[in-house]
C-alpha cells in the first residue's frame, strides 16, 4: 500500500503495523482507493528513485520495465493491495 500511495503522490507515515495518510482529505483518499482498485496507480507512476528497485549486483543494467515487473513479483502483493482500498474506501465514504 505504501508503494501505491507513493505512486499516487500521497504523503504517508508507516510504523510496524499501520499506514497513515497525511494531509489527505476524505475525498482525495476515496479517489486514491478508486484509482488503486481500478489499476490506474502503477509502479510506472512512481517518481524515479522513489523506491530502490535495484536489489541485485547487476540490476542497474536491466531495463526499467523488466526491473519493475521483477520487483513487483518478488516484493509486492499488488493483487491483495488492490482489494484492501476497496474495503477501506467503502467504509470511509459511508462515514462522510
C-alpha positions as CSV (number, residue, x, y, z in Angstrom):
1,X,0.0,0.0,0.0
2,X,2.8,2.4,0.7
3,X,4.3,1.9,-2.7
4,X,0.9,2.6,-4.3
5,X,0.5,5.7,-2.1
6,X,3.9,6.9,-3.2
7,X,3.0,6.2,-6.9
8,X,-0.1,8.4,-6.4
9,X,2.0,11.2,-4.8
10,X,0.4,10.9,-1.4
11,X,2.3,11.6,1.8
12,X,2.3,8.7,4.2
13,X,3.8,7.6,7.5
14,X,4.5,4.0,8.4
15,X,5.1,2.2,11.6
16,X,5.3,-1.5,12.2
17,X,1.6,-2.2,11.9
18,X,-0.1,0.7,10.2
19,X,0.0,3.2,7.4
20,X,-1.2,6.8,7.9
21,X,-2.1,9.0,5.0
22,X,-1.1,12.6,5.9
23,X,-2.8,15.8,4.7
24,X,-5.2,13.7,2.7
25,X,-8.9,14.9,2.7
26,X,-11.5,12.1,2.7
27,X,-12.4,12.7,-1.0
28,X,-8.7,12.5,-2.0
29,X,-8.4,9.3,-0.1
30,X,-11.5,7.9,-1.7
31,X,-10.2,8.9,-5.2
32,X,-6.9,7.2,-4.4
33,X,-8.7,4.0,-3.4
34,X,-10.7,4.0,-6.5
35,X,-7.6,4.6,-8.7
36,X,-5.8,1.7,-6.9
37,X,-8.6,-0.7,-7.3
38,X,-9.1,0.2,-11.0
39,X,-5.4,-0.4,-11.7
40,X,-4.7,3.3,-12.6
41,X,-2.0,3.6,-10.0
42,X,1.0,1.5,-11.1
43,X,4.7,1.3,-10.5
44,X,5.1,3.4,-13.6
45,X,3.6,6.3,-11.7
46,X,6.5,6.3,-9.2
47,X,8.9,9.2,-9.3
48,X,12.3,7.9,-10.4
49,X,14.3,6.9,-7.4
50,X,11.2,6.8,-5.1
51,X,11.9,3.1,-4.4
52,X,15.2,1.4,-4.7
53,X,14.3,-1.5,-7.1
54,X,17.9,-2.4,-7.8
55,X,18.5,-5.2,-5.3
56,X,21.0,-7.4,-7.1
57,X,24.5,-6.7,-8.3
58,X,23.8,-6.1,-11.9
59,X,20.2,-4.8,-11.7
60,X,21.3,-1.4,-12.9
61,X,21.8,-3.0,-16.4
62,X,18.2,-4.3,-16.5
63,X,15.6,-2.3,-18.4
64,X,13.3,-0.4,-16.1
65,X,10.1,-2.1,-17.3
66,X,11.6,-5.6,-16.6
67,X,13.0,-4.4,-13.2
68,X,9.6,-3.1,-12.2
69,X,8.0,-6.4,-13.2
70,X,10.6,-8.4,-11.2
71,X,10.3,-6.1,-8.2
72,X,6.5,-6.3,-8.2
73,X,6.6,-10.1,-8.5
74,X,9.2,-10.6,-5.8
75,X,8.4,-7.9,-3.2
76,X,4.8,-6.7,-3.7
77,X,1.4,-8.3,-3.4
78,X,-0.4,-6.0,-5.7
79,X,-3.4,-8.2,-6.1
80,X,-4.2,-8.0,-2.4
81,X,-3.1,-4.4,-2.2
82,X,-5.8,-3.6,-4.8
83,X,-8.5,-5.3,-2.7
84,X,-7.8,-3.5,0.6
85,X,-8.5,0.0,-0.6
86,X,-12.0,-1.0,-1.9
87,X,-12.9,-2.3,1.5
88,X,-11.4,0.8,3.2
89,X,-12.9,3.2,0.7
90,X,-16.4,1.7,1.1
91,X,-16.2,2.1,4.8
92,X,-14.8,5.6,4.8
93,X,-17.0,7.0,2.1
94,X,-20.1,5.9,4.0
95,X,-18.8,7.8,7.1
96,X,-18.6,11.2,5.3
